[in-house]
Structures are given as structure tokens and as C-alpha cells.
Amino acid sequence: MLTSRRKLVTALAAATIAGTWTGPARAQRADRPLRLVLNVGLQTLDPVAGPSFVTRNFAYMVFDTLIAMDSKGQYRPQMLEGWKTSDDGLTYTFTLRPGLTFSDGAPVTAEDCIASIRRWGGRDGLGRRLIAATKEMRAIDDKTFVLELARPFGLVIDALGKPSVQVPFIMPARIASATPPTTPVKEIVGSGPFVFVKEEWMPGEKATFRRNPNYVPRAEPADGLAGGKVVKVERAELITMPDLATRAAALQANEVDYLEYVPLDFIERFGKNRNITLAKAGGPAQMVAALTVNHTQAPFDNVRIRQAAAAAMIRSEILDGLGLQPGAGDPGCANLFVCGTYYATTSGAAQVGTGIEKARDLLKQAGYKNEKVVFLLPGDSALLNPIGTVMADQLKRAGFNLDIQTQDWSSIASRWITKKPQNEGGWALVPVVYPGFDMVNPLGNPGTAYNCTGGAPYTYCGEALGRALSAFEAERDPEKRKAIAATMQQAALDDGTYLIAGQFQSPAAWRSELKGVIDFGLPIMWNIER
């Protein structure tokens, strides 16, 4: 059935190219907008309230960060001129670089930074832990502020430089202080390299940006998310094309410039097209498929039933469902922190994806009574739909009574954060895919970082995991943190916090005439020129 699906998608692409996009690609004006096709539609604009990497992509264009990660995974000053740390590691002094202004014309101040960090810290898993360890944040003057810890916390810089959902972007204090972290802000005012053109926004379809004429980039070259964010186009657009064949045809015909993710059936074809460049996804730029679980409601308030679902996640089947090219998937990897990265560990991995028979046995031991399980299946995602389809089949074979409800991702994202019962619009299971950037730090990983917080869809709460998290955050020695991370993964997999379902590569692609594209594992829209 999966082979037939791939043949159908390929046939649709050929028909689209032959019909809609006839003849050679027409010449493009040098000043046309830079067009990025998103994997799913953009509905939420607030990078704190919206736990989505679609919102993260948007936010990197209009907001900026105090600290940024470069291509080597190192943290570098971004909005900051620099920072100093006291000898005991409890006091950090941060100084803003000159010339920073928001898109409304107001200068960026230390108070804006403090308010933004506090708001982000009320929502993000790593941010919550930083705020809990903080004694005080205070402004020294307009450009300088101090973060003083109440107890040791070894990842202050890692937290403020966190590259993916949720990112501690800086916004005006008048907005950050007045808006709870779970409520989307009403104004999009940032200090980033682009300005959002709200009057042209079509939610779920298109978002338009213009170059921020008042943005002052750093002097050094762009490097990953760090360095000089020099915008070399006047306008840019984030657009949505739900049909995969249409996306592929549009890139080949030069109607769009950049695909966030290549439809997997087209990777081989794109690799042979000299007009298209494929990203070289590796390390934290790889993707991790998983199944999120609602721990607060039956039947998944029972750990045995969560373990049964984890046993049913046969990674080879799930990755086969994507139709990956040889070597693009790693079915042997069952790692919360991404295989091939610093905190990777095999601790507890033997219990993940052990098979359908094991899942059935665990269901019997748990006393499962055939309770309905609402499984929200994204219908418009090139990655989540095939992954979720295979997951649902595995769970049915294991004996779960699934109620599969197919919706667009924007609708699912709204339901995902609700606390409603399943029969009143709630949920039990939602398939997700996260870039490795979201997974490599145990204090930011969705399967560990949200323990007992209640501030995200990840509603798990385990004592053993909590102890490991506390030890990890207090430890300043990276080597000692590795051992703690292994303990943390064991606890998380034992409790079924977040069900790992496979690691794979899903590269971006862009037109080869684009120069300066930064291949970092997430779309970066500055530094690009035609």
C-alpha cells in the first residue's frame, strides 16, 4: 500500500509539471520576494505561546536573540556585546550591543530583555528551570542587566541561546509584561532582520515580510544562527502548499525558491537536478519522529498502557512508511537526545519498539478495557501524515481502540494544548516530528524538560526523572552531565513520557542560483541573494 502511495504521488507530480508548469521556467525578476514553502500552515505568530517550529521559523525573521548557536554548536553573543560570569558561577552580567531598535522605533533596553526572559521562562521547559533557579534579574542601566542565581544552574548560556521551540526571543517589555505566556501577543514587534507585514497575512496560507531598514547586523559573517544577519532581498514570503506534488513542481519550475522539507518521493530526483541544491542534514539537523501521549486521561494515565504503546512503535516500519532513500533513516536508534550527538545514550532503549506481541502482553497486564483513544492525524503534513498512518496501524494491531480524526495541523495544534476530555474535543495521541535541535539538550527536550510543569502538551510527571533533572541543571561539568543524561533517559523511557519512533534525515532544498544559503537544519532567510 505504501508503494502504491509513492507511485501515486510521483504520478501526480509528473502531471502537475506537465500541466500547470509547462515549458521552461520563466525568467524571474531579481527583486521578486524570496519564497519559502513551509511544511505546514502558519497560524500562531507568538513564539512563546505557540509550541511549533512553524512559528519558530516565522519568529527568527522578526525577532532576535541575546545569544545564538553557530554552525559548530557553540553559543555566541547575538544581541549582546558580551557577558561576564562571576567566579562562583552564580552571577551573569549581560551587555547589549549598540544600535538595537524594535520595529516600532523604540530602542531595545535591558528591561525589555528581562521581561522577555521572564515570559519565556513561564512557558518553556528549560526556561522554567532557569527562572526557578534565579534569585533576581535587575537592570543596571539601559544596556546592562544582571541575572543572579539562587542556586547552581550550569546551563544559563545554553538556555538563553536555545535554538528551537520555544526560543527566548526578545520583544518590548510593554508587550511581554502584559501578556501571559500561554496567551498569544496581539502585536508582533521585534528587533530582527525582517518586519512582518500583518495586513498581507493570510493565516495558514501566506505571511509576508519586508527587510528591516533599521536592523544593525553584527560585523562578523553569518554562521549558523549567529553572526551578521544581513538581509539581501527587499521582501520575503512564507507560503503553504498542502499538495506535495505541487510543492515539488513549483521548486523545479522556479516559482518558489526554498522548500522547508523536500517531499521524500522527490529527494532522488532533486539530487540529479543541477538547478536544485539539497541540504546535507546531519547531527542535530536530523529529525526525530515520536508519539505524544496525554498522561492526564484514561487510558494513558496507566504507565503499563503507555509502555504498550511504546512497544508497538516499530521504527523500521515507521521509517519505511516515509519512503526514505537508502541511509536516510536510522531504525536502530532509540534515543531521546538524538544519536550521534553529545548526550546520546542507549540507556533504557531496549524497551522501545519491542514489537506488537509485547505490546499486546502489556495491554493485558494493564487491564485495558478497550477504552476509546482519540488519535489526531495531520492530513496536510508531508512528514506527519505517513508517520502517523503507520503508527495508527501499529496501535490497532496491538489492540488499541483508536478513534482516528484527520485534520490539518493548524487545527490539531489548537486541540493539542487543550485540557478537555477526549469526548469533548480533547486528545490522547498526536504524532510529531522534531528537529534534533529541540532534542539534544535534556533540559529542552520535550520528553524530559516538561516534567511536572503542566505548561505544555507534555503532561508527564515522574519522581525519578525529576531527581535527574535537578542533578543535571546543577552540574557545571559537561562530562558528569552525560552520566546524568543516561539516568534521565532511562527514567523517561520507563515512564513513557514521549514515545520515540525513529530518527531520519529530511532535507530542505533550494534553487541553486541562490547564494549564501546557510545550511543549518532549519530555514534561515538572511544572507541569501539571487
C-alpha positions as CSV (number, residue, x, y, z in Angstrom):
1,M,0.0,0.0,0.0
2,L,2.9,2.4,0.8
3,T,4.5,1.6,-2.5
4,S,1.2,2.4,-4.3
5,R,1.0,5.7,-2.4
6,R,4.5,6.7,-3.5
7,K,3.7,5.8,-7.1
8,L,0.5,7.9,-6.9
9,V,2.4,11.0,-5.5
10,T,5.1,10.7,-8.2
11,A,2.4,10.4,-10.9
12,L,0.6,13.5,-9.6
13,A,3.9,15.4,-9.6
14,A,4.5,14.5,-13.2
15,A,1.0,15.5,-14.2
16,T,1.4,18.8,-12.3
17,I,4.7,19.6,-14.0
18,A,3.3,18.7,-17.4
19,G,0.1,20.6,-16.9
20,T,0.4,23.6,-14.6
21,W,4.1,24.3,-15.1
22,T,4.5,23.8,-18.9
23,G,7.7,24.9,-20.7
24,P,10.9,26.2,-19.2
25,A,10.8,28.2,-16.0
26,R,10.2,31.8,-16.8
27,A,12.9,34.4,-16.0
28,Q,12.4,35.9,-12.6
29,R,12.9,39.5,-11.5
30,A,15.8,39.9,-9.2
31,D,13.6,41.9,-6.8
32,R,10.8,39.3,-6.5
33,P,10.1,38.1,-3.0
34,L,12.2,35.2,-1.6
35,R,9.6,32.4,-1.3
36,L,9.9,29.7,1.3
37,V,7.3,26.8,1.3
38,L,6.5,25.7,4.8
39,N,5.8,22.1,5.7
40,V,2.5,23.1,7.4
41,G,0.5,26.3,7.6
42,L,1.4,29.2,9.9
43,Q,-1.4,30.1,12.3
44,T,0.2,31.2,15.5
45,L,2.7,34.1,15.5
46,D,3.8,34.2,19.1
47,P,6.9,32.1,19.6
48,V,6.2,31.6,23.3
49,A,2.5,30.8,23.2
50,G,2.9,28.6,20.1
51,P,4.9,25.3,20.6
52,S,5.5,24.8,16.9
53,F,8.6,25.1,14.7
54,V,6.5,26.7,12.1
55,T,6.1,29.6,14.5
56,R,9.8,29.4,15.3
57,N,10.6,29.9,11.6
58,F,8.4,33.0,11.5
59,A,9.9,34.3,14.7
60,Y,13.6,34.1,13.6
61,M,12.7,36.6,10.8
62,V,11.1,39.3,13.0
63,F,12.7,38.8,16.4
64,D,16.3,38.4,17.6
65,T,18.0,36.6,20.5
66,L,20.5,37.6,23.1
67,I,22.7,34.5,22.3
68,A,22.8,32.4,19.2
69,M,24.2,29.0,18.2
70,D,26.8,28.8,15.4
71,S,27.4,26.0,12.9
72,K,29.7,24.2,15.4
73,G,27.1,24.2,18.1
74,Q,28.9,26.9,20.1
75,Y,27.0,29.8,21.8
76,R,28.0,33.3,20.7
77,P,26.7,36.8,21.5
78,Q,24.0,38.0,19.2
79,M,22.1,41.0,20.5
80,L,24.6,41.0,23.3
81,E,28.0,42.7,23.1
82,G,29.1,40.0,25.6
83,W,28.7,38.7,29.1
84,K,30.7,38.1,32.3
85,T,30.4,35.3,34.8
86,S,31.4,35.6,38.5
87,D,33.9,33.1,39.9
88,D,31.3,31.2,41.8
89,G,29.1,30.9,38.6
90,L,26.1,32.5,40.3
91,T,26.1,35.9,38.7
92,Y,25.9,36.7,35.0
93,T,26.3,40.3,33.7
94,F,24.9,40.9,30.2
95,T,25.6,44.0,28.0
96,L,23.6,44.8,24.9
97,R,25.4,45.9,21.7
98,P,24.7,49.5,20.5
99,G,22.1,50.4,17.8
100,L,19.4,47.9,18.6
101,T,15.8,49.1,17.9
102,F,12.4,47.5,17.7
103,S,10.3,47.7,14.6
104,D,8.1,50.3,16.3
105,G,11.2,52.6,16.6
106,A,11.8,52.1,20.3
107,P,15.3,51.2,21.5
108,V,15.9,47.8,22.9
109,T,16.7,48.1,26.6
110,A,17.7,45.8,29.5
111,E,14.2,45.9,30.8
112,D,12.9,44.5,27.6
113,C,15.3,41.6,27.9
114,I,14.3,40.9,31.5
115,A,10.6,41.0,30.7
116,S,11.1,38.7,27.7
117,I,13.1,36.2,29.6
118,R,10.5,36.1,32.4
119,R,7.7,35.5,29.9
120,W,9.6,32.8,28.0
121,G,10.6,31.2,31.4
122,G,6.9,30.8,32.3
123,R,6.3,28.5,29.3
124,D,9.5,26.8,28.1
125,G,10.8,23.7,29.9
126,L,14.4,24.8,30.1
127,G,13.2,28.4,30.7
128,R,11.1,27.3,33.7
129,R,14.1,25.6,35.3
130,L,16.3,28.7,34.7
131,I,13.7,31.0,36.3
132,A,13.2,28.6,39.2
133,A,17.0,28.7,39.9
134,T,17.2,32.5,39.6
135,K,17.3,34.8,42.6
136,E,16.9,38.1,40.7
137,M,17.2,39.8,37.4
138,R,17.8,43.5,37.5
139,A,18.8,46.3,35.1
140,I,22.0,48.2,35.8
141,D,21.4,50.7,33.1
142,D,19.6,50.8,29.7
143,K,22.1,48.4,28.1
144,T,23.2,46.2,31.0
145,F,21.4,43.7,33.2
146,V,22.3,41.1,35.8
147,L,21.0,37.6,36.3
148,E,21.8,36.3,39.8
149,L,21.2,32.7,40.6
150,A,19.8,31.4,43.9
151,R,21.5,28.0,43.4
152,P,23.9,26.5,40.9
153,F,22.5,26.2,37.3
154,G,25.0,25.1,34.8
155,L,23.2,25.9,31.6
156,V,22.4,29.7,31.7
157,I,24.1,30.4,28.4
158,D,22.6,27.2,26.8
159,A,19.1,28.3,27.9
160,L,19.4,31.9,26.5
161,G,20.9,30.5,23.3
162,K,18.3,27.7,22.9
163,P,17.9,27.4,19.1
164,S,14.5,25.9,18.8
165,V,11.0,25.7,20.3
166,Q,10.5,27.7,22.4
167,V,13.2,30.2,21.7
168,P,13.8,33.2,24.2
169,F,13.2,35.9,21.6
170,I,13.3,39.5,22.8
171,M,10.2,41.7,22.5
172,P,9.3,45.0,24.1
173,A,8.6,44.9,27.8
174,R,5.3,46.7,27.4
175,I,4.1,43.6,25.4
176,A,6.0,40.8,27.3
177,S,5.0,42.1,30.8
178,A,1.3,42.5,29.8
179,T,0.8,39.1,28.1
180,P,0.7,35.7,29.9
181,P,3.0,33.2,28.3
182,T,0.0,31.0,27.3
183,T,-1.8,33.9,25.6
184,P,-0.6,34.9,22.1
185,V,0.6,38.5,21.9
186,K,-1.5,40.9,19.9
187,E,1.3,42.9,18.4
188,I,4.3,41.5,16.5
189,V,7.1,43.9,17.4
190,G,10.6,42.6,17.2
191,S,14.2,43.7,16.6
192,G,15.0,41.2,13.9
193,P,16.2,41.5,10.3
194,F,12.7,41.5,8.8
195,V,9.4,43.3,9.6
196,F,6.2,41.3,9.4
197,V,3.6,42.9,7.0
198,K,0.5,41.9,9.0
199,E,-2.1,43.5,6.6
200,E,-1.0,41.0,3.9
201,W,-1.1,37.9,6.2
202,M,-3.4,35.0,5.2
203,P,-3.4,32.6,8.2
204,G,-2.4,29.1,7.1
205,E,-1.5,30.3,3.6
206,K,1.0,33.2,3.4
207,A,3.0,35.5,5.6
208,T,4.8,38.5,4.0
209,F,7.9,40.3,5.3
210,R,10.0,43.3,4.2
211,R,13.6,44.0,5.0
212,N,14.0,45.9,8.3
213,P,15.9,49.0,7.2
214,N,16.8,49.8,10.8
215,Y,18.3,46.5,11.7
216,V,22.0,46.7,12.5
217,P,23.7,43.3,11.9
218,R,26.8,42.1,13.7
219,A,30.1,42.8,11.9
220,E,31.2,39.2,11.6
221,P,30.0,36.8,8.9
222,A,26.8,34.8,9.3
223,D,27.4,31.4,10.9
224,G,24.5,29.1,11.8
225,L,22.1,31.3,13.7
226,A,24.9,33.6,14.9
227,G,26.9,36.4,13.2
228,G,25.7,39.1,10.9
229,K,22.1,38.7,9.8
230,V,22.4,40.7,6.5
231,V,19.2,40.7,4.5
232,K,19.9,41.0,0.8
233,V,16.3,40.9,-0.5
234,E,13.6,43.5,-0.1
235,R,10.7,41.1,0.5
236,A,10.2,37.5,1.6
237,E,7.2,35.2,1.9
238,L,6.4,32.1,3.9
239,I,3.8,30.2,1.9
240,T,1.9,26.9,2.3
241,M,1.2,24.3,-0.5
242,P,-0.7,21.4,1.0
243,D,-0.2,19.2,-2.0
244,L,3.3,17.6,-2.1
245,A,3.4,17.3,-5.9
246,T,2.6,21.0,-6.3
247,R,5.5,21.9,-3.9
248,A,8.0,19.8,-5.9
249,A,6.7,21.2,-9.2
250,A,6.9,24.8,-8.0
251,L,10.5,24.5,-7.0
252,Q,11.5,22.8,-10.2
253,A,9.7,25.5,-12.2
254,N,11.4,28.3,-10.2
255,E,8.1,29.6,-8.9
256,V,9.3,29.2,-5.3
257,D,12.9,29.4,-4.0
258,Y,13.1,27.1,-1.0
259,L,11.3,24.1,0.5
260,E,11.5,23.6,4.2
261,Y,11.3,19.9,3.7
262,V,11.6,18.0,0.4
263,P,8.7,15.6,-0.3
264,L,10.5,12.4,0.3
265,D,9.4,10.8,-3.0
266,F,11.4,13.6,-4.8
267,I,14.7,13.5,-3.0
268,E,16.4,11.3,-5.6
269,R,15.0,13.4,-8.5
270,F,16.1,16.7,-6.9
271,G,19.6,15.2,-6.3
272,K,20.0,14.8,-10.0
273,N,18.8,18.3,-10.9
274,R,21.7,20.8,-11.2
275,N,19.2,23.7,-10.6
276,I,18.3,22.4,-7.1
277,T,20.6,22.1,-4.1
278,L,19.7,19.6,-1.3
279,A,20.6,20.4,2.3
280,K,23.1,18.0,4.0
281,A,21.1,17.2,7.1
282,G,23.2,15.6,9.9
283,G,23.7,15.5,13.6
284,P,21.1,17.8,15.3
285,A,19.7,18.7,11.9
286,Q,18.2,15.2,11.7
287,M,14.6,14.6,12.5
288,V,13.1,12.5,15.3
289,A,9.6,11.1,15.0
290,A,7.6,10.5,18.1
291,L,4.1,10.0,19.5
292,T,3.0,12.4,22.2
293,V,0.8,11.0,24.9
294,N,-1.9,12.6,27.1
295,H,-0.9,11.3,30.6
296,T,-3.8,13.1,32.3
297,Q,-6.6,10.9,31.0
298,A,-7.5,7.3,30.7
299,P,-6.2,5.0,29.3
300,F,-2.8,6.7,29.2
301,D,-2.8,7.6,32.9
302,N,-1.7,4.0,33.3
303,V,2.1,3.6,32.8
304,R,1.7,0.0,31.5
305,I,-0.5,1.2,28.7
306,R,2.0,3.9,27.8
307,Q,4.7,1.2,27.7
308,A,2.4,-0.9,25.5
309,A,2.2,1.9,23.0
310,A,5.9,2.4,23.1
311,A,6.5,-1.3,22.4
312,A,4.2,-1.0,19.3
313,M,6.4,1.8,17.8
314,I,8.4,-0.4,15.4
315,R,10.8,2.1,14.0
316,S,11.7,0.2,10.8
317,E,8.0,0.2,9.7
318,I,7.5,3.8,10.5
319,L,10.6,4.9,8.6
320,D,9.7,2.6,5.7
321,G,6.4,4.5,5.5
322,L,8.3,7.6,4.7
323,G,9.8,6.1,1.6
324,L,13.3,7.3,2.6
325,Q,16.3,7.0,0.4
326,P,18.9,4.3,1.5
327,G,20.9,5.5,4.5
328,A,18.5,8.4,5.3
329,G,16.8,6.6,8.2
330,D,18.3,5.0,11.4
331,P,15.8,2.4,12.6
332,G,18.4,1.2,15.2
333,C,18.3,4.5,17.0
334,A,16.0,4.8,20.0
335,N,17.4,7.9,21.7
336,L,15.7,10.8,23.3
337,F,18.8,13.0,22.8
338,V,19.5,12.1,19.1
339,C,22.0,9.5,18.1
340,G,25.4,11.0,17.1
341,T,25.2,14.0,19.5
342,Y,26.8,14.7,22.8
343,Y,24.3,13.3,25.2
344,A,23.3,10.3,23.1
345,T,22.9,7.1,25.2
346,T,21.5,3.6,24.9
347,S,20.1,3.6,28.5
348,G,16.6,2.2,28.5
349,A,16.4,1.9,24.7
350,A,15.9,-1.9,24.8
351,Q,12.3,-1.5,25.8
352,V,11.3,0.8,22.9
353,G,9.7,-0.7,19.8
354,T,9.9,-4.3,21.0
355,G,7.0,-5.5,18.9
356,I,3.3,-6.0,18.6
357,E,3.2,-9.1,20.7
358,K,5.0,-7.4,23.6
359,A,2.5,-4.5,23.3
360,R,-0.4,-6.9,23.5
361,D,1.0,-8.6,26.6
362,L,1.5,-5.2,28.3
363,L,-2.1,-4.2,27.5
364,K,-3.4,-7.4,29.1
365,Q,-1.2,-6.8,32.2
366,A,-2.6,-3.3,32.4
367,G,-6.2,-4.4,32.3
368,Y,-7.0,-2.3,29.2
369,K,-10.8,-2.3,28.8
370,N,-10.9,-1.2,25.1
371,E,-11.3,2.5,26.0
372,K,-11.5,4.8,23.1
373,V,-8.3,6.5,22.1
374,V,-8.5,9.7,20.1
375,F,-5.6,9.8,17.7
376,L,-5.2,13.1,15.9
377,L,-3.7,12.5,12.4
378,P,-2.3,15.5,10.5
379,G,-3.7,15.4,7.0
380,D,-1.6,18.2,5.4
381,S,1.9,17.3,6.6
382,A,4.4,15.6,4.3
383,L,6.1,14.0,7.3
384,L,3.4,13.6,9.9
385,N,0.7,12.0,7.8
386,P,2.7,9.0,6.6
387,I,4.3,8.6,10.1
388,G,1.0,8.9,11.9
389,T,-0.7,6.5,9.5
390,V,1.8,3.7,10.2
391,M,1.7,4.5,14.0
392,A,-2.1,4.2,14.0
393,D,-1.9,0.8,12.2
394,Q,0.6,-0.5,14.7
395,L,-1.5,0.6,17.6
396,K,-4.6,-1.1,16.1
397,R,-2.7,-4.3,15.6
398,A,-1.6,-4.2,19.3
399,G,-5.3,-3.9,20.4
400,F,-5.9,-0.2,21.0
401,N,-9.4,1.0,20.1
402,L,-8.4,4.0,18.0
403,D,-10.7,6.9,17.0
404,I,-8.6,8.4,14.2
405,Q,-9.5,12.0,13.5
406,T,-7.8,13.6,10.5
407,Q,-7.4,17.3,10.5
408,D,-5.0,20.0,9.2
409,W,-2.0,20.6,11.5
410,S,-3.2,24.1,12.5
411,S,-6.4,22.7,13.9
412,I,-4.6,19.9,15.7
413,A,-2.1,22.3,17.2
414,S,-5.0,24.1,18.8
415,R,-6.5,20.9,20.2
416,W,-3.1,19.6,21.3
417,I,-2.8,22.2,24.1
418,T,-6.3,21.8,25.4
419,K,-7.1,20.0,28.7
420,K,-10.6,18.9,27.5
421,P,-11.7,15.3,27.8
422,Q,-11.4,13.2,24.7
423,N,-15.2,13.2,24.1
424,E,-15.3,17.0,24.3
425,G,-12.6,17.9,21.7
426,G,-9.6,16.6,23.6
427,W,-7.0,14.1,22.5
428,A,-5.0,11.1,23.6
429,L,-2.2,10.7,21.0
430,V,-0.6,13.1,18.5
431,P,2.3,12.2,16.2
432,V,5.0,14.7,16.0
433,V,8.4,15.3,14.3
434,Y,11.1,17.5,15.9
435,P,14.4,18.6,14.6
436,G,17.3,17.4,16.6
437,F,17.9,21.0,17.8
438,D,14.8,20.5,20.0
439,M,16.1,17.2,21.4
440,V,19.8,17.4,22.1
441,N,19.7,19.3,25.4
442,P,18.0,17.2,28.2
443,L,16.7,20.4,29.8
444,G,15.0,21.4,26.5
445,N,14.0,18.0,25.2
446,P,10.2,17.6,25.0
447,G,10.4,14.1,26.5
448,T,12.3,15.3,29.7
449,A,12.2,19.0,30.1
450,Y,8.4,19.5,30.8
451,N,8.4,17.1,33.8
452,C,5.6,18.1,36.2
453,T,5.3,21.6,34.7
454,G,1.8,21.3,33.2
455,G,2.7,24.1,30.8
456,A,2.7,22.2,27.5
457,P,1.0,19.2,25.8
458,Y,3.6,17.0,27.5
459,T,1.7,16.3,30.7
460,Y,4.0,13.7,32.3
461,C,5.3,13.9,35.9
462,G,7.8,11.4,37.3
463,E,9.8,11.4,40.5
464,A,12.9,9.7,39.1
465,L,13.0,12.0,36.1
466,G,12.6,15.0,38.4
467,R,15.6,14.0,40.5
468,A,17.7,13.5,37.4
469,L,16.7,16.9,36.0
470,S,17.6,18.6,39.3
471,A,21.0,17.0,39.3
472,F,21.6,17.8,35.6
473,E,20.8,21.5,35.9
474,A,23.1,22.0,38.9
475,E,26.1,20.3,37.4
476,R,28.6,22.5,35.6
477,D,30.9,19.7,34.4
478,P,29.7,18.5,30.9
479,E,31.2,15.0,31.3
480,K,29.3,14.5,34.6
481,R,26.2,15.7,32.9
482,K,26.5,12.9,30.3
483,A,26.1,10.3,33.0
484,I,23.1,12.1,34.5
485,A,21.5,12.3,31.0
486,A,21.7,8.5,30.7
487,T,19.8,8.2,34.0
488,M,17.3,10.8,32.7
489,Q,16.6,8.8,29.5
490,Q,16.1,5.6,31.5
491,A,13.6,7.3,33.7
492,A,11.7,8.9,30.8
493,L,11.5,5.7,28.8
494,D,10.4,3.7,31.8
495,D,7.6,6.2,32.3
496,G,6.7,6.5,28.6
497,T,6.8,10.3,28.7
498,Y,7.2,10.7,24.9
499,L,7.3,7.7,22.6
500,I,10.3,7.6,20.3
501,A,9.5,6.3,16.8
502,G,12.6,6.8,14.6
503,Q,15.4,9.1,13.5
504,F,15.9,10.2,9.9
505,Q,17.0,12.9,7.5
506,S,14.5,15.1,5.8
507,P,16.5,17.7,3.9
508,A,15.5,21.1,2.7
509,A,16.1,22.1,-0.9
510,W,16.5,25.5,-2.7
511,R,17.2,26.8,-6.1
512,S,20.9,26.6,-6.9
513,E,21.0,30.2,-8.2
514,L,20.5,31.4,-4.5
515,K,23.8,32.4,-3.0
516,G,24.7,32.5,0.7
517,V,22.1,29.9,1.9
518,I,23.0,28.8,5.4
519,D,22.6,25.0,5.7
520,F,21.8,24.6,9.4
521,G,18.8,22.3,9.7
522,L,16.2,25.0,9.9
523,P,15.4,27.6,7.3
524,I,17.4,30.8,7.6
525,M,16.2,33.7,5.4
526,W,19.0,36.2,5.8
527,N,22.3,36.2,3.9
528,I,20.6,35.0,0.7
529,E,20.9,36.7,-2.7
530,R,20.0,35.8,-6.2
